[in-house]
Amino acid sequence: MRAAPFYCPYCGETDLEPNGDEAGGFYCNSCDRRFILAFGGIGEE
Ligand SMILES: [Zn+2]
């Protein structure tokens, strides 16, 4: 899965860049946080 977030989930800024070896890893230049996005499945749980 390749999808880029538009906003940092922690600070809400848009200064994100891909980070790390793991797919879905991003780094926020604004709040200096690294995070990993993961697909949660389809439909309501
Ligand atoms: Zn941030």
mmCIF file of the protein (N, C-alpha, C, O) and its ligand, coordinates in Angstrom:
data_MODEL
# 
_entry.id   MODEL 
# 
loop_
_entity.id 
_entity.type 
_entity.pdbx_number_of_molecules 
1 polymer     1 
2 non-polymer 1 
# 
_entity_poly.entity_id                      1 
_entity_poly.type                           'polypeptide(L)' 
_entity_poly.nstd_linkage                   no 
_entity_poly.nstd_monomer                   no 
_entity_poly.pdbx_seq_one_letter_code       MRAAPFYCPYCGETDLEPNGDEAGGFYCNSCDRRFILAFGGIGEE 
_entity_poly.pdbx_seq_one_letter_code_can   MRAAPFYCPYCGETDLEPNGDEAGGFYCNSCDRRFILAFGGIGEE 
_entity_poly.pdbx_strand_id                 A 
# 
loop_
_entity_poly_seq.entity_id 
_entity_poly_seq.num 
_entity_poly_seq.mon_id 
_entity_poly_seq.hetero 
1 1  MET n 
1 2  ARG n 
1 3  ALA n 
1 4  ALA n 
1 5  PRO n 
1 6  PHE n 
1 7  TYR n 
1 8  CYS n 
1 9  PRO n 
1 10 TYR n 
1 11 CYS n 
1 12 GLY n 
1 13 GLU n 
1 14 THR n 
1 15 ASP n 
1 16 LEU n 
1 17 GLU n 
1 18 PRO n 
1 19 ASN n 
1 20 GLY n 
1 21 ASP n 
1 22 GLU n 
1 23 ALA n 
1 24 GLY n 
1 25 GLY n 
1 26 PHE n 
1 27 TYR n 
1 28 CYS n 
1 29 ASN n 
1 30 SER n 
1 31 CYS n 
1 32 ASP n 
1 33 ARG n 
1 34 ARG n 
1 35 PHE n 
1 36 ILE n 
1 37 LEU n 
1 38 ALA n 
1 39 PHE n 
1 40 GLY n 
1 41 GLY n 
1 42 ILE n 
1 43 GLY n 
1 44 GLU n 
1 45 GLU n 
# 
loop_
_struct_asym.id 
_struct_asym.entity_id 
A 1 
B 2 
# 
loop_
_chem_comp.id 
_chem_comp.type 
_chem_comp.mon_nstd_flag 
ALA 'L-peptide linking' y 
ARG 'L-peptide linking' y 
ASN 'L-peptide linking' y 
ASP 'L-peptide linking' y 
CYS 'L-peptide linking' y 
GLU 'L-peptide linking' y 
GLY 'peptide linking'   y 
ILE 'L-peptide linking' y 
LEU 'L-peptide linking' y 
MET 'L-peptide linking' y 
PHE 'L-peptide linking' y 
PRO 'L-peptide linking' y 
SER 'L-peptide linking' y 
THR 'L-peptide linking' y 
TYR 'L-peptide linking' y 
ZN  non-polymer         . 
# 
_pdbx_entity_nonpoly.entity_id   2 
_pdbx_entity_nonpoly.name        ? 
_pdbx_entity_nonpoly.comp_id     ZN 
# 
_pdbx_nonpoly_scheme.asym_id         B 
_pdbx_nonpoly_scheme.entity_id       2 
_pdbx_nonpoly_scheme.mon_id          ZN 
_pdbx_nonpoly_scheme.ndb_seq_num     1 
_pdbx_nonpoly_scheme.pdb_seq_num     101 
_pdbx_nonpoly_scheme.auth_seq_num    101 
_pdbx_nonpoly_scheme.pdb_mon_id      ZN 
_pdbx_nonpoly_scheme.auth_mon_id     ZN 
_pdbx_nonpoly_scheme.pdb_strand_id   A 
_pdbx_nonpoly_scheme.pdb_ins_code    . 
# 
loop_
_atom_site.group_PDB 
_atom_site.id 
_atom_site.type_symbol 
_atom_site.label_atom_id 
_atom_site.label_alt_id 
_atom_site.label_comp_id 
_atom_site.label_asym_id 
_atom_site.label_entity_id 
_atom_site.label_seq_id 
_atom_site.pdbx_PDB_ins_code 
_atom_site.Cartn_x 
_atom_site.Cartn_y 
_atom_site.Cartn_z 
_atom_site.occupancy 
_atom_site.B_iso_or_equiv 
_atom_site.pdbx_formal_charge 
_atom_site.auth_seq_id 
_atom_site.auth_comp_id 
_atom_site.auth_asym_id 
_atom_site.auth_atom_id 
_atom_site.pdbx_PDB_model_num 
ATOM   1   N  N  . MET A 1 1  ? 0.844   -1.200 0.000  1.00 0.00 ? 1   MET A N  1 
ATOM   2   C  CA . MET A 1 1  ? 0.000   0.000  0.000  1.00 0.00 ? 1   MET A CA 1 
ATOM   3   C  C  . MET A 1 1  ? 0.873   1.240  0.000  1.00 0.00 ? 1   MET A C  1 
ATOM   4   O  O  . MET A 1 1  ? 1.796   1.363  0.804  1.00 0.00 ? 1   MET A O  1 
ATOM   5   N  N  . ARG A 1 2  ? 0.578   2.145  -0.895 1.00 0.00 ? 2   ARG A N  1 
ATOM   6   C  CA . ARG A 1 2  ? 1.301   3.409  -0.961 1.00 0.00 ? 2   ARG A CA 1 
ATOM   7   C  C  . ARG A 1 2  ? 0.324   4.565  -0.881 1.00 0.00 ? 2   ARG A C  1 
ATOM   8   O  O  . ARG A 1 2  ? -0.337  4.898  -1.865 1.00 0.00 ? 2   ARG A O  1 
ATOM   9   N  N  . ALA A 1 3  ? 0.236   5.161  0.260  1.00 0.00 ? 3   ALA A N  1 
ATOM   10  C  CA . ALA A 1 3  ? -0.626  6.327  0.404  1.00 0.00 ? 3   ALA A CA 1 
ATOM   11  C  C  . ALA A 1 3  ? 0.065   7.334  1.306  1.00 0.00 ? 3   ALA A C  1 
ATOM   12  O  O  . ALA A 1 3  ? 0.570   6.971  2.368  1.00 0.00 ? 3   ALA A O  1 
ATOM   13  N  N  . ALA A 1 4  ? 0.094   8.570  0.903  1.00 0.00 ? 4   ALA A N  1 
ATOM   14  C  CA . ALA A 1 4  ? 0.755   9.597  1.691  1.00 0.00 ? 4   ALA A CA 1 
ATOM   15  C  C  . ALA A 1 4  ? -0.277  10.432 2.441  1.00 0.00 ? 4   ALA A C  1 
ATOM   16  O  O  . ALA A 1 4  ? -1.269  10.879 1.865  1.00 0.00 ? 4   ALA A O  1 
ATOM   17  N  N  . PRO A 1 5  ? -0.034  10.631 3.716  1.00 0.00 ? 5   PRO A N  1 
ATOM   18  C  CA . PRO A 1 5  ? -0.943  11.474 4.485  1.00 0.00 ? 5   PRO A CA 1 
ATOM   19  C  C  . PRO A 1 5  ? -0.751  12.945 4.106  1.00 0.00 ? 5   PRO A C  1 
ATOM   20  O  O  . PRO A 1 5  ? 0.356   13.357 3.757  1.00 0.00 ? 5   PRO A O  1 
ATOM   21  N  N  . PHE A 1 6  ? -1.795  13.714 4.174  1.00 0.00 ? 6   PHE A N  1 
ATOM   22  C  CA . PHE A 1 6  ? -1.701  15.141 3.860  1.00 0.00 ? 6   PHE A CA 1 
ATOM   23  C  C  . PHE A 1 6  ? -1.323  15.948 5.090  1.00 0.00 ? 6   PHE A C  1 
ATOM   24  O  O  . PHE A 1 6  ? -0.655  16.977 4.994  1.00 0.00 ? 6   PHE A O  1 
ATOM   25  N  N  . TYR A 1 7  ? -1.759  15.468 6.247  1.00 0.00 ? 7   TYR A N  1 
ATOM   26  C  CA . TYR A 1 7  ? -1.509  16.196 7.480  1.00 0.00 ? 7   TYR A CA 1 
ATOM   27  C  C  . TYR A 1 7  ? -0.887  15.292 8.530  1.00 0.00 ? 7   TYR A C  1 
ATOM   28  O  O  . TYR A 1 7  ? -1.213  14.108 8.614  1.00 0.00 ? 7   TYR A O  1 
ATOM   29  N  N  . CYS A 1 8  ? -0.001  15.849 9.321  1.00 0.00 ? 8   CYS A N  1 
ATOM   30  C  CA . CYS A 1 8  ? 0.545   15.108 10.452 1.00 0.00 ? 8   CYS A CA 1 
ATOM   31  C  C  . CYS A 1 8  ? -0.575  14.845 11.455 1.00 0.00 ? 8   CYS A C  1 
ATOM   32  O  O  . CYS A 1 8  ? -1.294  15.774 11.826 1.00 0.00 ? 8   CYS A O  1 
ATOM   33  N  N  . PRO A 1 9  ? -0.740  13.586 11.906 1.00 0.00 ? 9   PRO A N  1 
ATOM   34  C  CA . PRO A 1 9  ? -1.805  13.278 12.861 1.00 0.00 ? 9   PRO A CA 1 
ATOM   35  C  C  . PRO A 1 9  ? -1.551  13.857 14.242 1.00 0.00 ? 9   PRO A C  1 
ATOM   36  O  O  . PRO A 1 9  ? -2.451  13.861 15.083 1.00 0.00 ? 9   PRO A O  1 
ATOM   37  N  N  . TYR A 1 10 ? -0.345  14.343 14.492 1.00 0.00 ? 10  TYR A N  1 
ATOM   38  C  CA . TYR A 1 10 ? -0.014  14.847 15.828 1.00 0.00 ? 10  TYR A CA 1 
ATOM   39  C  C  . TYR A 1 10 ? -0.094  16.361 15.928 1.00 0.00 ? 10  TYR A C  1 
ATOM   40  O  O  . TYR A 1 10 ? -0.617  16.899 16.904 1.00 0.00 ? 10  TYR A O  1 
ATOM   41  N  N  . CYS A 1 11 ? 0.426   17.050 14.913 1.00 0.00 ? 11  CYS A N  1 
ATOM   42  C  CA . CYS A 1 11 ? 0.421   18.509 15.003 1.00 0.00 ? 11  CYS A CA 1 
ATOM   43  C  C  . CYS A 1 11 ? -0.435  19.162 13.923 1.00 0.00 ? 11  CYS A C  1 
ATOM   44  O  O  . CYS A 1 11 ? -0.723  20.357 13.990 1.00 0.00 ? 11  CYS A O  1 
ATOM   45  N  N  . GLY A 1 12 ? -0.846  18.369 12.919 1.00 0.00 ? 12  GLY A N  1 
ATOM   46  C  CA . GLY A 1 12 ? -1.729  18.912 11.893 1.00 0.00 ? 12  GLY A CA 1 
ATOM   47  C  C  . GLY A 1 12 ? -1.026  19.665 10.783 1.00 0.00 ? 12  GLY A C  1 
ATOM   48  O  O  . GLY A 1 12 ? -1.676  20.192 9.881  1.00 0.00 ? 12  GLY A O  1 
ATOM   49  N  N  . GLU A 1 13 ? 0.300   19.720 10.838 1.00 0.00 ? 13  GLU A N  1 
ATOM   50  C  CA . GLU A 1 13 ? 1.030   20.413 9.780  1.00 0.00 ? 13  GLU A CA 1 
ATOM   51  C  C  . GLU A 1 13 ? 1.187   19.506 8.554  1.00 0.00 ? 13  GLU A C  1 
ATOM   52  O  O  . GLU A 1 13 ? 0.906   18.310 8.616  1.00 0.00 ? 13  GLU A O  1 
ATOM   53  N  N  . THR A 1 14 ? 1.636   20.087 7.455  1.00 0.00 ? 14  THR A N  1 
ATOM   54  C  CA . THR A 1 14 ? 1.737   19.324 6.214  1.00 0.00 ? 14  THR A CA 1 
ATOM   55  C  C  . THR A 1 14 ? 3.184   19.073 5.798  1.00 0.00 ? 14  THR A C  1 
ATOM   56  O  O  . THR A 1 14 ? 3.449   18.643 4.675  1.00 0.00 ? 14  THR A O  1 
ATOM   57  N  N  . ASP A 1 15 ? 4.099   19.339 6.692  1.00 0.00 ? 15  ASP A N  1 
ATOM   58  C  CA . ASP A 1 15 ? 5.525   19.219 6.370  1.00 0.00 ? 15  ASP A CA 1 
ATOM   59  C  C  . ASP A 1 15 ? 6.012   17.785 6.600  1.00 0.00 ? 15  ASP A C  1 
ATOM   60  O  O  . ASP A 1 15 ? 6.847   17.539 7.470  1.00 0.00 ? 15  ASP A O  1 
ATOM   61  N  N  . LEU A 1 16 ? 5.484   16.841 5.813  1.00 0.00 ? 16  LEU A N  1 
ATOM   62  C  CA . LEU A 1 16 ? 5.793   15.424 6.002  1.00 0.00 ? 16  LEU A CA 1 
ATOM   63  C  C  . LEU A 1 16 ? 6.710   14.903 4.914  1.00 0.00 ? 16  LEU A C  1 
ATOM   64  O  O  . LEU A 1 16 ? 6.694   15.393 3.785  1.00 0.00 ? 16  LEU A O  1 
ATOM   65  N  N  . GLU A 1 17 ? 7.503   13.915 5.259  1.00 0.00 ? 17  GLU A N  1 
ATOM   66  C  CA . GLU A 1 17 ? 8.305   13.242 4.241  1.00 0.00 ? 17  GLU A CA 1 
ATOM   67  C  C  . GLU A 1 17 ? 8.396   11.765 4.587  1.00 0.00 ? 17  GLU A C  1 
ATOM   68  O  O  . GLU A 1 17 ? 8.352   11.410 5.765  1.00 0.00 ? 17  GLU A O  1 
ATOM   69  N  N  . PRO A 1 18 ? 8.525   10.884 3.576  1.00 0.00 ? 18  PRO A N  1 
ATOM   70  C  CA . PRO A 1 18 ? 8.660   9.451  3.833  1.00 0.00 ? 18  PRO A CA 1 
ATOM   71  C  C  . PRO A 1 18 ? 9.892   9.193  4.684  1.00 0.00 ? 18  PRO A C  1 
ATOM   72  O  O  . PRO A 1 18 ? 10.913  9.861  4.525  1.00 0.00 ? 18  PRO A O  1 
ATOM   73  N  N  . ASN A 1 19 ? 9.798   8.224  5.589  1.00 0.00 ? 19  ASN A N  1 
ATOM   74  C  CA . ASN A 1 19 ? 10.909  7.974  6.508  1.00 0.00 ? 19  ASN A CA 1 
ATOM   75  C  C  . ASN A 1 19 ? 10.996  6.499  6.846  1.00 0.00 ? 19  ASN A C  1 
ATOM   76  O  O  . ASN A 1 19 ? 9.976   5.827  7.004  1.00 0.00 ? 19  ASN A O  1 
ATOM   77  N  N  . GLY A 1 20 ? 12.212  6.000  6.957  1.00 0.00 ? 20  GLY A N  1 
ATOM   78  C  CA . GLY A 1 20 ? 12.422  4.637  7.423  1.00 0.00 ? 20  GLY A CA 1 
ATOM   79  C  C  . GLY A 1 20 ? 12.273  3.597  6.330  1.00 0.00 ? 20  GLY A C  1 
ATOM   80  O  O  . GLY A 1 20 ? 11.862  3.898  5.209  1.00 0.00 ? 20  GLY A O  1 
ATOM   81  N  N  . ASP A 1 21 ? 12.616  2.364  6.683  1.00 0.00 ? 21  ASP A N  1 
ATOM   82  C  CA . ASP A 1 21 ? 12.571  1.260  5.732  1.00 0.00 ? 21  ASP A CA 1 
ATOM   83  C  C  . ASP A 1 21 ? 11.157  0.707  5.596  1.00 0.00 ? 21  ASP A C  1 
ATOM   84  O  O  . ASP A 1 21 ? 10.769  0.185  4.551  1.00 0.00 ? 21  ASP A O  1 
ATOM   85  N  N  . GLU A 1 22 ? 10.408  0.837  6.672  1.00 0.00 ? 22  GLU A N  1 
ATOM   86  C  CA . GLU A 1 22 ? 9.077   0.260  6.678  1.00 0.00 ? 22  GLU A CA 1 
ATOM   87  C  C  . GLU A 1 22 ? 8.129   1.065  5.799  1.00 0.00 ? 22  GLU A C  1 
ATOM   88  O  O  . GLU A 1 22 ? 8.164   2.296  5.808  1.00 0.00 ? 22  GLU A O  1 
ATOM   89  N  N  . ALA A 1 23 ? 7.284   0.373  5.040  1.00 0.00 ? 23  ALA A N  1 
ATOM   90  C  CA . ALA A 1 23 ? 6.301   1.066  4.218  1.00 0.00 ? 23  ALA A CA 1 
ATOM   91  C  C  . ALA A 1 23 ? 5.336   1.828  5.107  1.00 0.00 ? 23  ALA A C  1 
ATOM   92  O  O  . ALA A 1 23 ? 4.894   1.316  6.135  1.00 0.00 ? 23  ALA A O  1 
ATOM   93  N  N  . GLY A 1 24 ? 5.017   3.027  4.719  1.00 0.00 ? 24  GLY A N  1 
ATOM   94  C  CA . GLY A 1 24 ? 4.073   3.816  5.502  1.00 0.00 ? 24  GLY A CA 1 
ATOM   95  C  C  . GLY A 1 24 ? 4.727   4.644  6.585  1.00 0.00 ? 24  GLY A C  1 
ATOM   96  O  O  . GLY A 1 24 ? 4.039   5.281  7.382  1.00 0.00 ? 24  GLY A O  1 
ATOM   97  N  N  . GLY A 1 25 ? 6.074   4.642  6.623  1.00 0.00 ? 25  GLY A N  1 
ATOM   98  C  CA . GLY A 1 25 ? 6.765   5.440  7.621  1.00 0.00 ? 25  GLY A CA 1 
ATOM   99  C  C  . GLY A 1 25 ? 6.916   6.879  7.165  1.00 0.00 ? 25  GLY A C  1 
ATOM   100 O  O  . GLY A 1 25 ? 7.304   7.133  6.024  1.00 0.00 ? 25  GLY A O  1 
ATOM   101 N  N  . PHE A 1 26 ? 6.615   7.818  8.040  1.00 0.00 ? 26  PHE A N  1 
ATOM   102 C  CA . PHE A 1 26 ? 6.734   9.235  7.705  1.00 0.00 ? 26  PHE A CA 1 
ATOM   103 C  C  . PHE A 1 26 ? 7.387   10.003 8.836  1.00 0.00 ? 26  PHE A C  1 
ATOM   104 O  O  . PHE A 1 26 ? 7.340   9.614  10.003 1.00 0.00 ? 26  PHE A O  1 
ATOM   105 N  N  . TYR A 1 27 ? 7.990   11.096 8.447  1.00 0.00 ? 27  TYR A N  1 
ATOM   106 C  CA . TYR A 1 27 ? 8.597   11.979 9.434  1.00 0.00 ? 27  TYR A CA 1 
ATOM   107 C  C  . TYR A 1 27 ? 7.996   13.364 9.278  1.00 0.00 ? 27  TYR A C  1 
ATOM   108 O  O  . TYR A 1 27 ? 7.854   13.869 8.164  1.00 0.00 ? 27  TYR A O  1 
ATOM   109 N  N  . CYS A 1 28 ? 7.648   13.969 10.391 1.00 0.00 ? 28  CYS A N  1 
ATOM   110 C  CA . CYS A 1 28 ? 7.087   15.318 10.380 1.00 0.00 ? 28  CYS A CA 1 
ATOM   111 C  C  . CYS A 1 28 ? 8.181   16.310 10.753 1.00 0.00 ? 28  CYS A C  1 
ATOM   112 O  O  . CYS A 1 28 ? 8.725   16.264 11.856 1.00 0.00 ? 28  CYS A O  1 
ATOM   113 N  N  . ASN A 1 29 ? 8.494   17.200 9.829  1.00 0.00 ? 29  ASN A N  1 
ATOM   114 C  CA . ASN A 1 29 ? 9.520   18.208 10.090 1.00 0.00 ? 29  ASN A CA 1 
ATOM   115 C  C  . ASN A 1 29 ? 9.058   19.243 11.099 1.00 0.00 ? 29  ASN A C  1 
ATOM   116 O  O  . ASN A 1 29 ? 9.875   19.917 11.728 1.00 0.00 ? 29  ASN A O  1 
ATOM   117 N  N  . SER A 1 30 ? 7.777   19.365 11.249 1.00 0.00 ? 30  SER A N  1 
ATOM   118 C  CA . SER A 1 30 ? 7.232   20.404 12.105 1.00 0.00 ? 30  SER A CA 1 
ATOM   119 C  C  . SER A 1 30 ? 7.321   20.051 13.592 1.00 0.00 ? 30  SER A C  1 
ATOM   120 O  O  . SER A 1 30 ? 7.760   20.866 14.404 1.00 0.00 ? 30  SER A O  1 
ATOM   121 N  N  . CYS A 1 31 ? 6.901   18.824 13.944 1.00 0.00 ? 31  CYS A N  1 
ATOM   122 C  CA . CYS A 1 31 ? 6.915   18.448 15.362 1.00 0.00 ? 31  CYS A CA 1 
ATOM   123 C  C  . CYS A 1 31 ? 7.976   17.397 15.666 1.00 0.00 ? 31  CYS A C  1 
ATOM   124 O  O  . CYS A 1 31 ? 8.065   16.917 16.796 1.00 0.00 ? 31  CYS A O  1 
ATOM   125 N  N  . ASP A 1 32 ? 8.794   17.028 14.650 1.00 0.00 ? 32  ASP A N  1 
ATOM   126 C  CA . ASP A 1 32 ? 9.922   16.127 14.854 1.00 0.00 ? 32  ASP A CA 1 
ATOM   127 C  C  . ASP A 1 32 ? 9.499   14.724 15.278 1.00 0.00 ? 32  ASP A C  1 
ATOM   128 O  O  . ASP A 1 32 ? 10.237  14.027 15.974 1.00 0.00 ? 32  ASP A O  1 
ATOM   129 N  N  . ARG A 1 33 ? 8.305   14.319 14.852 1.00 0.00 ? 33  ARG A N  1 
ATOM   130 C  CA . ARG A 1 33 ? 7.835   12.973 15.198 1.00 0.00 ? 33  ARG A CA 1 
ATOM   131 C  C  . ARG A 1 33 ? 7.937   12.051 13.984 1.00 0.00 ? 33  ARG A C  1 
ATOM   132 O  O  . ARG A 1 33 ? 7.771   12.469 12.838 1.00 0.00 ? 33  ARG A O  1 
ATOM   133 N  N  . ARG A 1 34 ? 8.217   10.783 14.281 1.00 0.00 ? 34  ARG A N  1 
ATOM   134 C  CA . ARG A 1 34 ? 8.136   9.757  13.248 1.00 0.00 ? 34  ARG A CA 1 
ATOM   135 C  C  . ARG A 1 34 ? 6.928   8.894  13.536 1.00 0.00 ? 34  ARG A C  1 
ATOM   136 O  O  . ARG A 1 34 ? 6.632   8.613  14.698 1.00 0.00 ? 34  ARG A O  1 
ATOM   137 N  N  . PHE A 1 35 ? 6.223   8.467  12.500 1.00 0.00 ? 35  PHE A N  1 
ATOM   138 C  CA . PHE A 1 35 ? 5.082   7.584  12.715 1.00 0.00 ? 35  PHE A CA 1 
ATOM   139 C  C  . PHE A 1 35 ? 4.915   6.670  11.509 1.00 0.00 ? 35  PHE A C  1 
ATOM   140 O  O  . PHE A 1 35 ? 5.477   6.919  10.442 1.00 0.00 ? 35  PHE A O  1 
ATOM   141 N  N  . ILE A 1 36 ? 4.140   5.614  11.693 1.00 0.00 ? 36  ILE A N  1 
ATOM   142 C  CA . ILE A 1 36 ? 3.907   4.641  10.631 1.00 0.00 ? 36  ILE A CA 1 
ATOM   143 C  C  . ILE A 1 36 ? 2.413   4.493  10.416 1.00 0.00 ? 36  ILE A C  1 
ATOM   144 O  O  . ILE A 1 36 ? 1.651   4.239  11.349 1.00 0.00 ? 36  ILE A O  1 
ATOM   145 N  N  . LEU A 1 37 ? 2.014   4.658  9.167  1.00 0.00 ? 37  LEU A N  1 
ATOM   146 C  CA . LEU A 1 37 ? 0.618   4.472  8.823  1.00 0.00 ? 37  LEU A CA 1 
ATOM   147 C  C  . LEU A 1 37 ? 0.384   3.012  8.479  1.00 0.00 ? 37  LEU A C  1 
ATOM   148 O  O  . LEU A 1 37 ? 1.199   2.399  7.789  1.00 0.00 ? 37  LEU A O  1 
ATOM   149 N  N  . ALA A 1 38 ? -0.698  2.459  8.943  1.00 0.00 ? 38  ALA A N  1 
ATOM   150 C  CA . ALA A 1 38 ? -1.029  1.077  8.653  1.00 0.00 ? 38  ALA A CA 1 
ATOM   151 C  C  . ALA A 1 38 ? -2.475  0.969  8.185  1.00 0.00 ? 38  ALA A C  1 
ATOM   152 O  O  . ALA A 1 38 ? -3.370  1.650  8.686  1.00 0.00 ? 38  ALA A O  1 
ATOM   153 N  N  . PHE A 1 39 ? -2.666  0.106  7.226  1.00 0.00 ? 39  PHE A N  1 
ATOM   154 C  CA . PHE A 1 39 ? -4.005  -0.143 6.715  1.00 0.00 ? 39  PHE A CA 1 
ATOM   155 C  C  . PHE A 1 39 ? -4.807  -0.923 7.751  1.00 0.00 ? 39  PHE A C  1 
ATOM   156 O  O  . PHE A 1 39 ? -4.322  -1.926 8.276  1.00 0.00 ? 39  PHE A O  1 
ATOM   157 N  N  . GLY A 1 40 ? -5.999  -0.488 8.046  1.00 0.00 ? 40  GLY A N  1 
ATOM   158 C  CA . GLY A 1 40 ? -6.765  -1.118 9.113  1.00 0.00 ? 40  GLY A CA 1 
ATOM   159 C  C  . GLY A 1 40 ? -7.818  -2.093 8.651  1.00 0.00 ? 40  GLY A C  1 
ATOM   160 O  O  . GLY A 1 40 ? -8.525  -2.675 9.473  1.00 0.00 ? 40  GLY A O  1 
ATOM   161 N  N  . GLY A 1 41 ? -7.937  -2.287 7.333  1.00 0.00 ? 41  GLY A N  1 
ATOM   162 C  CA . GLY A 1 41 ? -8.960  -3.205 6.841  1.00 0.00 ? 41  GLY A CA 1 
ATOM   163 C  C  . GLY A 1 41 ? -10.119 -2.445 6.203  1.00 0.00 ? 41  GLY A C  1 
ATOM   164 O  O  . GLY A 1 41 ? -10.172 -1.216 6.238  1.00 0.00 ? 41  GLY A O  1 
ATOM   165 N  N  . ILE A 1 42 ? -11.030 -3.193 5.630  1.00 0.00 ? 42  ILE A N  1 
ATOM   166 C  CA . ILE A 1 42 ? -12.151 -2.596 4.928  1.00 0.00 ? 42  ILE A CA 1 
ATOM   167 C  C  . ILE A 1 42 ? -13.440 -2.818 5.709  1.00 0.00 ? 42  ILE A C  1 
ATOM   168 O  O  . ILE A 1 42 ? -13.692 -3.910 6.219  1.00 0.00 ? 42  ILE A O  1 
ATOM   169 N  N  . GLY A 1 43 ? -14.230 -1.794 5.791  1.00 0.00 ? 43  GLY A N  1 
ATOM   170 C  CA . GLY A 1 43 ? -15.525 -1.907 6.451  1.00 0.00 ? 43  GLY A CA 1 
ATOM   171 C  C  . GLY A 1 43 ? -15.442 -1.640 7.939  1.00 0.00 ? 43  GLY A C  1 
ATOM   172 O  O  . GLY A 1 43 ? -14.358 -1.529 8.510  1.00 0.00 ? 43  GLY A O  1 
ATOM   173 N  N  . GLU A 1 44 ? -16.590 -1.541 8.544  1.00 0.00 ? 44  GLU A N  1 
ATOM   174 C  CA . GLU A 1 44 ? -16.668 -1.296 9.965  1.00 0.00 ? 44  GLU A CA 1 
ATOM   175 C  C  . GLU A 1 44 ? -16.260 -2.544 10.737 1.00 0.00 ? 44  GLU A C  1 
ATOM   176 O  O  . GLU A 1 44 ? -16.539 -3.665 10.312 1.00 0.00 ? 44  GLU A O  1 
ATOM   177 N  N  . GLU A 1 45 ? -15.613 -2.345 11.851 1.00 0.00 ? 45  GLU A N  1 
ATOM   178 C  CA . GLU A 1 45 ? -15.277 -3.520 12.646 1.00 0.00 ? 45  GLU A CA 1 
ATOM   179 C  C  . GLU A 1 45 ? -16.354 -3.753 13.687 1.00 0.00 ? 45  GLU A C  1 
ATOM   180 O  O  . GLU A 1 45 ? -16.263 -4.700 14.468 1.00 0.00 ? 45  GLU A O  1 
HETATM 181 ZN ZN . ZN  B 2 .  ? 3.775   16.908 13.207 1.00 0.00 2 101 ZN  A ZN 1 
# 
